[in-house]
Amino acid sequence: MNPDLRRLVRKGKPSNAAIDAFISSHTFPLVDGTDVTFLYRGQADEIYLRRWIYGVRAAQPLQRVEGTDLWVVTMEVPEGSRFEYKFELHRGGHKELVLDPLNKIKAHDPFGANSVCQGDRYQRPAWTLPDPDARSGTVERLTLPSRALGSERSINLYLPARFRRSRQYPLLIVHDGVDYLRYAELKTVLDNLIHRMEIPALIVALTDSPNRLKEYGADRRHAEFVADELVTYLGARYPLIDAARSRALMGASFGGVAALHAAWSYPKRFGRLLLQSGSFAFSDLGSHQRGPVFDPVAEFINTFRRDPVKLAYKIYLSCGVYESLIYENRSLVPLLQQQGMRVKFEEARDAHNWENWRDRLRSGLSWTFPGPLLMVYE
């Protein structure tokens, strides 16, 4: 327990004024090395800390300080860790999940927001924040017809600062592009890394799907749209380098499956892959345990594991150690390496979320497309 908090409660029932003074003079949760203490103030029958961490008990009870409305729990959090959480309040037979009112740090995703615990020595990377010295690229909206998908599809296209039609550029195709822009600061990261010459100036196609669990789940129609239709459409309209080694696919979670599947379906079309927390479900014995939406994914990954082939020149993978997918991602690495691909795999003390993927972008992008500053290490 935090020493200041221990002194507060050691003297017996602390007064409301003493609790108010303590809260106003501290930031929460309280981080003391690897000990992190969470506080909640309010009336409830029971309160639980619900953490989005795989492999540990999801809900940990808070203990009420006798005679007060102050609730406390301390847990061990390795340094450099980051995870998302909420409080689960039990009142009169009802349960409610709420954000931590004492913690200003929030993470957002398509489903809402969570409070964030940042362990000792975790710091948001500076290159994810706007740099006033970095010139800003532009994002324009395009619409193209897709015979494979049977409908028109819109994409966002990132053009780097100082874009010139007299030059030629590598192409990066990103799945869940809008979410990468909203929740992983992808445009800011691209602007910063290009400005710092850690990656070359890129053209980036940011794609999305109205039914991502279907289309991203090893769907041959989506692979045709990305690898054939989209590449052809962009190649006819923008000055792209016409070589597989200058084309890359990127995605997180099911987007990682879509990227891997497209590269497998269209060999020698893409030279580089950037895969974050890929949902690479498979089964060596029996069937997988992830639900029917993963059936086509498991069928694809099982097929690839039985008969692996070289998919790309370079592959970057990352995954959080607090994710249920860590085993599948670790298992894929030696299989890829055995096919002669250059593979970099990075684990982080984080979970399945956009800020984990944001924090890995510098490492992933600079490995996938090293810029002039880093080319000496290639």
Secondary structure, 3 states (H helix, E strand, C coil): CCHHHHHHHHCCCCCHHHHHHHHHCCCCCEEECCEEEEEEECCCCEEEEEECCCCCCCEEECEECCCCCEEEEEEECCCCCEEEEEEEEEECCEEEEECCCCCCCEEEECCEEEEEEECCCCCCCHHHCCCCCCCCCEEEEEEEEECCCCEEEEEEEEECCCCCCCCCECEEEECCHHHHHHHCCHHHHHHHHHHCCCCCCCEEEECCCCCHHHHCCCCHHHHHHHHHHHHHHHHHHCCECCCHHHEEEEEECHHHHHHHHHHHHCCCCCCEEEEECCCCCCCCCCCCCCCHHHHHHHHHHHHHHHCCCCCCCEEEEEEECCCCCHHHHHHHHHHHHCCCCEEEEEEECCCCCHHHHHHCHHHHHHHHCCCCCCHHHC
